Amino acid sequence: MNHSTMRTDNQVDESNRPLNPPKQVSARPGRHRKPMTATKAQTKKSPPTKKSILLTVLVVLVVLGILVTCGYFIKLLIDSKYFFCYRSVKFIPLDEACNGKADCSGGEDELSCVTNLTVSTIFPVRLVSESNVFQVYSAGTGWRSVCSEGWTQQHTLKACQKLGYTNKPKSSNTSVLSLPSSLKTGPFAIVTSSAVTTPINQTVADTPGCSSGTVVSLSCSECGERGPTDRIVGGTDTTIEDWPWQVSLQLNGQHTCGGTLLSPRWVVTAAHCFSGKKLLSRWSVVSGITYMTVLGGSSVDMVIVNGKYDAARNDFDMAMMRLTTPVSLADYRRPVCLPPKNLGLKAGASLTVTGWGYLEEKGEHRPRPFFLSSLSGRQFIPPVSFEMFIRAGVISVSSFPLLIFYLVSGKVSTILQKANIPLIGQDQCSSPIVYADSITPRMLCAGYLEGKVDACQGDSGGPLVYQSERWMLVGVVSWGIGCARQNLPGVYCNVDEMLNWIYNVMDENP
């Protein structure tokens, strides 16, 4: 046996020995040490709470609201000074637009402007007297009341369409004996043909009298009606539900004049509101509001000023605005009725004027928006607070700067106002101690000669209404001297004298 090649079990093969063997550490007696632990892992962040998310969203919305509002007012500022020519990509001064001269490429600055219309023809149909008797006109006979015999619902529909109304037309029979004396003796006409294809004024022929003893009376629209309200009788604050035909005419987002809704698409106002302000894109009509706001306005595609308007005398002070899209009707937005011709109101008849108005008198002679005064000389406008608008739901955080703009400006009442005033007879209003020869047949006066309340309760272009079976528009706020001064009452455009022009405008521009 070769002992040199023999290994014991305790021997280690050198080839398997590690080059750097670990040192063995002998345990030392004493207290045992705690084993070292690994470094703690990073703790995960807790997810954001609903409160923090809501706060972030709120901050973002507020910032966006401020940016949008600032952008809105910057645009208003630019629009109030300049007109932008899209084709030639340039700005021109606003007073160069609608001046009769093309300052933009293609004349785009002259395309959408206020126009004038002079009417020389007699509109062939009308309603007359408080009974709304239907009359037709012919050059040979003049005005004739239409007898009820042979009259059908189709005739009613065609007659009301001719007058500019299509909403639930109705007819009734009125006894000739109940008519005013000027109508009892005729002349009369009777229908002779169907109204399906023939114009309503061509379906009648002269007749010496009505065999039925009755004539046709028409109710062409659900106009002049108010929704159910719980208002304070005799108060000066009011709501739009009381006067749902009242609208605000706004120029570059600022209340400029009042107006009256005649139909879902037509508004009547004063001609002087458009003096030097003839660009349609700068105008909007806000309806259905009690508290003044610039939000929710309707665009306008046509403004027609009476072609006979005399700015020096404020004669023929009337204009019509056509909305681009008809408004939807509701309790807070309804048309007023046009009066029948020769309504025959007597001096002292109770009338109502409404509007937002100016809060302080602006100079001696006005056609302009007016301020509010009361019997005691104090202002009608009550204290207005930010909380009032919040409770009314008419503003939010984003619209708060709009509210501040109006409150700080101090110009316009923020809540709709009304005043009851009596009609002043034409003879008295044109007397030497009042307005003398400044009053024309196209004007009427209302208020108190002793200087209590007058048109200062309304806005230029706003409504003066009278209640019969329904509310009717009898005047449009036009001009005056001062406000609520002795022997200087408010002067209104006389709607009775302008009916022919109004009907022609609506008929020629359906």
C-alpha positions as MATLAB code, in Angstrom:
seq = 'MNHSTMRTDNQVDESNRPLNPPKQVSARPGRHRKPMTATKAQTKKSPPTKKSILLTVLVVLVVLGILVTCGYFIKLLIDSKYFFCYRSVKFIPLDEACNGKADCSGGEDELSCVTNLTVSTIFPVRLVSESNVFQVYSAGTGWRSVCSEGWTQQHTLKACQKLGYTNKPKSSNTSVLSLPSSLKTGPFAIVTSSAVTTPINQTVADTPGCSSGTVVSLSCSECGERGPTDRIVGGTDTTIEDWPWQVSLQLNGQHTCGGTLLSPRWVVTAAHCFSGKKLLSRWSVVSGITYMTVLGGSSVDMVIVNGKYDAARNDFDMAMMRLTTPVSLADYRRPVCLPPKNLGLKAGASLTVTGWGYLEEKGEHRPRPFFLSSLSGRQFIPPVSFEMFIRAGVISVSSFPLLIFYLVSGKVSTILQKANIPLIGQDQCSSPIVYADSITPRMLCAGYLEGKVDACQGDSGGPLVYQSERWMLVGVVSWGIGCARQNLPGVYCNVDEMLNWIYNVMDENP';
ca = [
       0.000    0.000    0.000;
       1.344    3.329   -0.943;
       0.831    5.621    2.081;
       1.785    8.697    0.117;
      -1.371    8.535   -1.952;
      -3.725    7.871    0.896;
      -5.934   10.723    2.419;
      -7.921   10.667    5.525;
     -11.598   11.743    5.604;
     -10.614   14.935    7.418;
      -8.316   16.094    4.714;
      -9.585   18.649    2.121;
      -8.819   18.526   -1.489;
      -6.600   21.519   -2.177;
      -8.180   22.035   -5.523;
     -11.525   22.777   -3.847;
     -10.163   25.150   -1.213;
     -11.438   28.767   -1.686;
      -8.806   31.371   -2.326;
     -10.268   33.720    0.276;
     -11.904   31.651    2.898;
     -14.257   33.478    5.260;
     -12.947   34.113    8.688;
     -14.732   32.391   11.426;
     -15.754   34.647   14.220;
     -16.002   33.074   17.557;
     -18.889   34.105   19.680;
     -17.971   36.131   22.659;
     -19.684   35.675   25.914;
     -21.941   38.420   27.083;
     -25.351   40.018   26.197;
     -26.771   38.925   22.863;
     -26.998   41.682   20.254;
     -30.138   42.268   18.278;
     -29.816   41.228   14.714;
     -29.477   44.102   12.288;
     -32.630   44.653   10.239;
     -32.848   45.764    6.624;
     -33.564   49.429    5.835;
     -37.271   50.166    5.978;
     -38.896   50.442    2.575;
     -40.300   53.786    1.543;
     -43.951   54.156    2.704;
     -46.505   54.671   -0.091;
     -48.250   58.103   -0.372;
     -51.921   58.072    0.603;
     -54.379   58.822   -2.263;
     -55.805   62.409   -2.454;
     -58.989   62.960   -0.508;
     -62.278   64.050   -2.025;
     -61.919   67.371   -0.261;
     -58.559   68.125   -1.879;
     -59.874   67.091   -5.305;
     -62.926   69.315   -4.888;
     -60.750   72.223   -3.779;
     -58.473   71.795   -6.797;
     -61.417   71.647   -9.180;
     -62.923   74.735   -7.546;
     -59.691   76.694   -7.877;
     -59.387   75.693  -11.534;
     -62.990   76.721  -12.218;
     -62.509   80.061  -10.480;
     -59.343   80.755  -12.464;
     -61.053   79.734  -15.704;
     -64.051   81.900  -14.813;
     -61.806   84.887  -14.178;
     -59.939   84.313  -17.450;
     -63.160   83.928  -19.426;
     -64.644   87.025  -17.808;
     -61.505   89.052  -18.457;
     -61.488   87.834  -22.046;
     -65.147   88.751  -22.369;
     -64.573   92.308  -21.175;
     -61.476   92.695  -23.322;
     -63.575   91.659  -26.321;
     -66.290   94.121  -25.289;
     -63.694   96.868  -25.039;
     -62.290   96.078  -28.479;
     -65.771   95.733  -30.000;
     -66.772   99.088  -28.557;
     -63.923  100.820  -30.399;
     -63.184   98.806  -33.528;
     -64.703   96.674  -36.271;
     -62.673   93.709  -37.486;
     -62.547   93.092  -41.248;
     -62.239   89.329  -41.689;
     -61.426   89.365  -45.393;
     -58.722   92.004  -45.228;
     -57.699   90.987  -41.669;
     -57.599   94.451  -40.151;
     -59.346   96.657  -37.611;
     -61.139   99.872  -38.532;
     -62.585  102.484  -36.152;
     -66.142  101.588  -35.230;
     -67.549  104.864  -36.512;
     -66.328  103.939  -39.997;
     -68.600  100.887  -40.066;
     -72.125  101.421  -41.404;
     -71.231  104.916  -42.628;
     -72.307  104.280  -46.215;
     -68.735  103.797  -47.408;
     -66.978  100.448  -47.826;
     -63.867  100.511  -45.633;
     -63.336   96.728  -45.629;
     -62.608   94.427  -48.545;
     -65.921   93.426  -50.105;
     -67.750   96.068  -48.068;
     -68.389   93.697  -45.164;
     -68.573   96.675  -42.799;
     -71.721   97.846  -44.635;
     -73.563   94.518  -44.885;
     -75.310   94.253  -41.486;
     -76.483   97.714  -40.521;
     -79.557   99.513  -39.249;
     -81.857  100.420  -42.142;
     -84.601  102.995  -42.629;
     -88.082  102.332  -43.973;
     -90.629  104.894  -45.055;
     -94.122  103.538  -45.702;
     -96.341  105.323  -48.189;
     -99.001  102.652  -48.670;
    -101.963  101.966  -46.410;
    -101.849   98.529  -44.846;
    -105.030   96.824  -46.134;
    -106.363   95.384  -42.861;
    -106.598   96.548  -39.259;
    -108.436   96.183  -35.968;
    -110.373   99.164  -34.693;
    -111.984  100.307  -31.405;
    -111.802   98.506  -28.085;
    -113.929   95.688  -29.578;
    -111.138   94.808  -32.067;
    -113.488   95.070  -35.046;
    -111.850   93.749  -38.231;
    -111.723   96.219  -41.124;
    -110.431   96.040  -44.694;
    -109.369   98.934  -46.908;
    -110.087   99.776  -50.520;
    -109.050  102.887  -52.391;
    -112.617  103.537  -53.520;
    -114.542  103.043  -50.276;
    -111.908  103.412  -47.573;
    -112.171  101.419  -44.360;
    -115.077   98.945  -44.055;
    -116.098   96.805  -41.090;
    -116.548   93.150  -42.086;
    -119.925   91.530  -41.370;
    -119.927   88.149  -39.646;
    -122.161   86.315  -42.149;
    -120.140   83.905  -44.260;
    -117.084   84.334  -42.055;
    -115.160   81.090  -41.325;
    -112.187   79.992  -39.254;
    -110.142   80.021  -42.446;
    -110.887   83.735  -42.829;
    -109.823   84.251  -39.208;
    -106.533   82.480  -39.792;
    -105.747   84.460  -42.944;
    -106.714   87.789  -41.368;
    -104.470   87.228  -38.345;
    -101.617   86.026  -40.542;
    -101.868   89.272  -42.463;
    -101.584   91.159  -39.180;
     -98.440   89.181  -38.339;
     -99.884   86.649  -35.898;
    -100.256   82.877  -36.158;
    -100.699   81.832  -32.533;
    -104.243   80.625  -31.760;
    -106.334   83.178  -33.701;
    -109.975   83.508  -32.651;
    -112.981   85.427  -33.916;
    -116.244   86.517  -32.325;
    -119.375   88.401  -33.360;
    -119.945   91.938  -32.082;
    -123.303   93.685  -32.323;
    -123.303   96.719  -34.592;
    -125.434   98.541  -32.020;
    -122.648   98.219  -29.423;
    -120.069   99.883  -31.659;
    -118.885  103.468  -31.260;
    -121.107  105.928  -33.115;
    -118.493  106.396  -35.845;
    -118.764  102.704  -36.769;
    -122.491  102.060  -36.427;
    -123.403  103.453  -39.827;
    -120.706  101.670  -41.830;
    -119.447  101.352  -44.417;
    -119.567   97.557  -44.284;
    -118.232   94.630  -46.298;
    -119.159   90.959  -46.571;
    -117.012   87.954  -47.531;
    -117.710   86.642  -51.016;
    -115.051   83.962  -51.502;
    -112.794   81.506  -49.737;
    -109.662   82.779  -48.046;
    -107.570   79.711  -48.861;
    -105.676   81.223  -51.798;
    -107.023   84.790  -52.012;
    -105.589   87.628  -49.879;
    -108.039   88.355  -47.092;
    -108.648   91.951  -48.184;
    -109.689   90.705  -51.635;
    -112.316   88.245  -50.372;
    -114.872   90.912  -49.480;
    -117.288   93.181  -51.293;
    -119.213   96.290  -50.243;
    -122.608   95.836  -48.636;
    -125.091   98.435  -47.341;
    -125.400   96.687  -43.990;
    -124.926   93.462  -42.050;
    -128.039   91.245  -42.235;
    -126.823   89.422  -39.120;
    -126.551   92.695  -37.236;
    -123.010   91.715  -36.179;
    -119.458   92.339  -37.329;
    -116.272   90.298  -36.913;
    -113.988   90.930  -33.941;
    -110.584   89.240  -33.821;
    -108.221   88.033  -31.137;
    -105.119   87.088  -33.079;
    -102.681   86.126  -30.363;
    -102.350   85.142  -26.729;
    -100.790   88.526  -26.112;
    -101.041   90.947  -23.224;
    -101.474   88.199  -20.640;
     -99.492   87.820  -17.457;
     -98.671   84.726  -15.479;
    -100.065   84.264  -11.953;
     -98.098   86.527   -9.618;
     -98.086   87.421   -5.941;
     -97.095   91.051   -6.150;
     -97.486   94.051   -3.871;
    -100.114   96.425   -5.226;
     -98.775   99.941   -5.545;
     -95.147   98.923   -5.044;
     -92.376  100.107   -7.302;
     -90.266   96.947   -7.367;
     -91.671   94.422   -9.774;
     -90.869   91.176  -11.551;
     -90.673   90.162  -15.175;
     -93.674   87.858  -14.676;
     -95.732   91.020  -14.131;
     -94.476   92.599  -17.362;
     -93.199   89.678  -19.479;
     -92.989   91.752  -22.678;
     -90.269   94.022  -21.241;
     -86.818   93.461  -22.775;
     -83.358   94.994  -22.420;
     -81.579   96.274  -25.543;
     -77.846   95.944  -25.005;
     -75.041   97.534  -26.965;
     -71.663   95.805  -26.546;
     -73.035   94.019  -23.494;
     -74.341   97.143  -21.753;
     -77.999   97.964  -21.169;
     -78.781  100.912  -23.447;
     -82.542  101.015  -24.043;
     -85.728   99.202  -23.215;
     -87.984   97.477  -25.692;
     -91.264   95.590  -25.990;
     -91.858   92.091  -27.308;
     -94.614   92.123  -29.958;
     -94.170   88.509  -31.061;
     -91.591   85.752  -30.550;
     -89.406   87.473  -33.139;
     -90.265   91.205  -33.177;
     -89.369   93.935  -30.683;
     -90.493   97.574  -30.863;
     -88.366  100.369  -29.389;
     -87.326  103.998  -29.981;
     -85.491  105.157  -33.106;
     -83.133  107.429  -31.171;
     -81.577  104.370  -29.472;
     -79.690  103.697  -32.721;
     -78.298  107.176  -33.356;
     -74.636  106.533  -34.199;
     -75.021  102.862  -33.257;
     -75.921  101.149  -36.503;
     -73.881   97.923  -36.481;
     -76.227   94.978  -35.889;
     -73.551   92.656  -34.496;
     -73.071   94.960  -31.505;
     -76.725   94.685  -30.431;
     -78.463   91.958  -28.442;
     -81.876   91.622  -26.785;
     -82.161   90.121  -23.295;
     -85.659   88.974  -22.333;
     -87.264   87.171  -19.419;
     -85.214   88.870  -16.667;
     -86.074   90.790  -13.502;
     -82.478   91.535  -12.455;
     -80.260   93.241  -14.996;
     -77.781   90.890  -16.636;
     -75.764   90.683  -19.838;
     -76.170   86.924  -20.085;
     -78.495   85.014  -22.404;
     -79.070   87.691  -25.032;
     -80.645   87.056  -28.448;
     -78.809   88.213  -31.553;
     -80.484   90.577  -34.007;
     -80.595   90.201  -37.786;
     -82.583   93.326  -38.628;
     -83.188   96.796  -37.179;
     -85.574   99.071  -39.062;
     -85.897  102.718  -38.085;
     -88.893  104.731  -39.210;
     -87.788  106.579  -42.330;
     -89.506  109.764  -41.169;
     -87.679  109.889  -37.855;
     -86.697  113.473  -37.067;
     -83.892  113.550  -34.514;
     -84.228  117.307  -33.981;
     -87.894  117.052  -32.944;
     -87.930  113.393  -31.816;
     -90.843  112.878  -34.202;
     -91.657  109.387  -35.561;
     -89.378  108.046  -32.810;
     -89.882  104.333  -33.434;
     -87.825  101.348  -34.588;
     -88.374   97.608  -34.962;
     -85.860   94.843  -34.191;
     -86.098   91.332  -35.621;
     -84.443   88.566  -33.599;
     -82.309   86.046  -35.447;
     -84.194   83.185  -33.763;
     -87.684   83.447  -32.218;
     -87.677   83.275  -28.432;
     -89.624   80.608  -26.583;
     -92.662   81.906  -24.706;
     -93.254   81.319  -20.996;
     -94.712   83.093  -17.949;
     -91.660   85.368  -17.907;
     -91.600   86.022  -21.662;
     -94.835   86.936  -23.486;
     -95.765   89.461  -26.175;
     -97.889   92.513  -25.498;
    -100.911   93.308  -27.662;
    -100.846   96.094  -30.199;
    -103.821   98.378  -29.613;
    -106.683   98.596  -32.079;
    -106.808  101.775  -34.117;
    -108.735  104.618  -32.446;
    -108.729  103.032  -29.003;
    -110.006  106.334  -27.701;
    -108.298  106.624  -24.314;
    -109.453  109.613  -22.274;
    -107.240  111.993  -20.322;
    -106.579  110.553  -16.896;
    -106.604  106.922  -18.079;
    -104.304  104.824  -15.866;
    -101.156  103.680  -17.661;
     -98.035  101.828  -16.533;
     -94.423  102.424  -17.548;
     -91.689   99.886  -16.798;
     -87.938   99.570  -17.153;
     -84.626   99.509  -15.344;
     -83.846  103.173  -15.854;
     -80.970  105.420  -14.845;
     -80.383  106.161  -11.173;
     -79.511  109.827  -11.615;
     -80.602  112.580  -13.939;
     -78.344  112.970  -16.956;
     -78.683  116.492  -18.289;
     -81.598  118.638  -19.311;
     -82.987  117.229  -22.534;
     -83.332  113.507  -22.890;
     -83.776  111.114  -25.327;
     -81.776  108.670  -23.238;
     -82.395  106.087  -20.503;
     -83.895  107.807  -17.474;
     -83.486  107.526  -13.731;
     -86.021  106.691  -11.044;
     -87.801  109.141   -8.752;
     -90.723  108.765   -6.382;
     -93.513  110.908   -4.981;
     -91.295  112.031   -2.135;
     -88.302  112.684   -4.353;
     -86.249  109.725   -3.117;
     -84.984  107.018   -5.402;
     -87.112  103.937   -5.894;
     -84.179  101.562   -6.058;
     -83.886   99.546   -2.823;
     -80.611   98.487   -1.209;
     -79.071   95.795   -3.390;
     -76.693   93.253   -1.942;
     -74.536   90.486   -3.345;
     -76.504   87.991   -1.242;
     -79.738   89.079   -2.972;
     -78.333   88.030   -6.327;
     -77.030   84.738   -4.942;
     -80.473   83.900   -3.492;
     -82.124   84.877   -6.740;
     -79.828   82.497   -8.591;
     -78.873   85.084  -11.186;
     -75.107   85.072  -10.615;
     -72.365   82.612   -9.843;
     -68.704   82.940   -8.974;
     -67.807   83.207  -12.636;
     -70.324   85.968  -13.292;
     -69.485   87.972  -10.166;
     -67.272   90.441  -12.119;
     -70.264   91.194  -14.354;
     -72.279   92.143  -11.294;
     -69.477   94.332   -9.972;
     -69.245   96.043  -13.364;
     -72.874   97.123  -13.161;
     -72.982   97.999   -9.468;
     -69.811  100.075   -9.603;
     -70.803  101.858  -12.808;
     -73.807  103.339  -10.992;
     -75.751  103.733  -14.203;
     -78.577  101.254  -14.416;
     -81.060  100.023  -11.834;
     -80.378   96.366  -11.188;
     -84.031   95.414  -10.658;
     -87.038   96.003  -12.903;
     -89.156   98.998  -11.868;
     -92.677  100.184  -12.668;
     -94.835  103.234  -12.070;
     -98.514  103.967  -12.621;
     -99.108  107.299  -14.338;
    -102.147  109.018  -15.898;
    -102.557  109.937  -19.549;
    -102.381  113.692  -20.188;
    -104.691  115.080  -22.857;
    -103.136  116.238  -26.123;
    -104.495  119.770  -25.741;
    -103.048  120.135  -22.269;
     -99.659  118.677  -23.212;
     -99.306  121.038  -26.191;
    -100.357  124.096  -24.175;
     -97.894  127.025  -23.875;
     -97.000  126.207  -20.254;
     -96.064  122.605  -21.087;
     -94.489  121.673  -24.426;
     -96.366  124.026  -26.777;
     -95.783  123.192  -30.446;
     -93.127  120.561  -29.678;
     -95.904  117.946  -29.485;
     -96.943  116.287  -32.762;
     -99.718  113.737  -33.446;
     -97.055  111.008  -33.179;
     -96.540  111.857  -29.499;
     -98.531  111.517  -26.307;
     -97.829  112.669  -22.763;
     -98.249  110.830  -19.480;
     -97.340  111.636  -15.892;
     -98.113  114.390  -13.431;
     -97.917  118.070  -14.328;
     -97.077  118.836  -10.711;
     -93.909  116.789  -11.109;
     -94.458  113.558   -9.181;
     -93.691  110.586  -11.414;
     -92.992  110.465  -15.117;
     -91.062  108.546  -17.760;
     -88.030  108.469  -15.495;
     -89.519  105.193  -14.303;
     -88.683  103.587  -17.627;
     -85.996  103.354  -20.254;
     -85.904  104.996  -23.648;
     -87.719  102.659  -26.010;
     -89.518  100.895  -23.167;
     -93.261  100.187  -22.935;
     -96.154  102.352  -21.803;
     -99.103   99.980  -21.463;
    -102.833  100.133  -20.822;
    -105.038   97.352  -19.471;
    -108.390   96.597  -21.083;
    -109.269   92.915  -21.368;
    -105.579   92.472  -22.082;
    -102.503   94.655  -21.770;
    -101.893   96.815  -24.822;
     -98.898   98.905  -25.871;
    -100.007  102.529  -26.262;
     -96.671  104.337  -26.058;
     -92.895  103.981  -26.395;
     -90.708  106.024  -24.025;
     -89.231  108.803  -26.168;
     -88.116  112.074  -24.590;
     -88.643  114.761  -21.955;
     -86.912  117.606  -20.151;
     -85.338  116.742  -16.829;
     -87.173  114.222  -14.716;
     -90.417  114.555  -12.792;
     -90.315  118.349  -13.116;
     -93.351  120.571  -12.922;
     -95.182  120.993  -16.248;
     -92.615  118.758  -17.972;
     -94.126  115.250  -18.154;
     -92.696  112.309  -20.059;
     -93.324  112.172  -23.808;
     -93.977  108.905  -25.638;
     -94.208  107.845  -29.248;
     -97.915  107.364  -29.941;
     -98.375  103.746  -31.064;
    -101.867  104.461  -32.450;
    -100.322  106.726  -35.085;
     -97.633  104.182  -35.949;
     -99.746  101.040  -36.436;
     -99.741  101.290  -40.224;
     -95.928  101.431  -40.231;
     -95.593   98.558  -37.723;
     -97.847   96.222  -39.690;
     -96.058   97.042  -42.946;
     -92.660   96.283  -41.378;
     -93.745   92.873  -40.076;
     -95.559   92.021  -43.320;
     -92.599   92.876  -45.561;
     -90.066   91.056  -43.353;
     -91.704   87.823  -42.139;
];
